[in-house]
Amino acid sequence: MTEADVRRAVASDAPAMAQIVCDWEGATDWMPTIYSVEEIAGFIRDALPTREMWVFGAPIEGYLSYVPEINRVGGLYCKTPGSGVGRRLMDKVKAGRDFVWLRTHEPNLRAQKFYKREGFVEVSRHDAEPPNTVREIRMEWRR
């Protein structure tokens, strides 16, 4: 596993990226499934021009979506948590930056543990923005 395995996402990656999200939702008992794979793939394709999206592996094993205008990680999903894919993607987005923030779901203790290892700290908790229903934690990282 090398840094070379991380590359910018392109529109043709959207279905694989969306499948990772849907598989995670299906395996997570506290996370409701709101959108289909096709709908999520459409959201990803629509966001590509305004976000940095990074994928890892061939076939894709994980992806990270970053909104540069507000320094926000909008999503980080991996097929196999604990495999090092998330860290590679997070390293890519943190490179050359001094501040990054994100929101993670309150029940997602595994993600919170990962983000803390990556140097993020909790700064606040929030109700989810509709149509989502699961409360979220804002976490921030500073160099």
Secondary structure as GFF3:
##gff-version 3
##sequence-region A 1 143
A	DSSP	three_ten_helix	3	5	.	.	.	ID=ss1
A	DSSP	beta_strand	6	8	.	.	.	ID=ss2
A	DSSP	three_ten_helix	11	13	.	.	.	ID=ss3
A	DSSP	alpha_helix	14	27	.	.	.	ID=ss4
A	DSSP	alpha_helix	37	47	.	.	.	ID=ss5
A	DSSP	beta_strand	52	56	.	.	.	ID=ss6
A	DSSP	beta_strand	62	67	.	.	.	ID=ss7
A	DSSP	beta_strand	72	78	.	.	.	ID=ss8
A	DSSP	alpha_helix	85	94	.	.	.	ID=ss9
A	DSSP	beta_strand	99	105	.	.	.	ID=ss10
A	DSSP	alpha_helix	109	117	.	.	.	ID=ss11
A	DSSP	beta_strand	121	126	.	.	.	ID=ss12
A	DSSP	beta_strand	136	142	.	.	.	ID=ss13
###
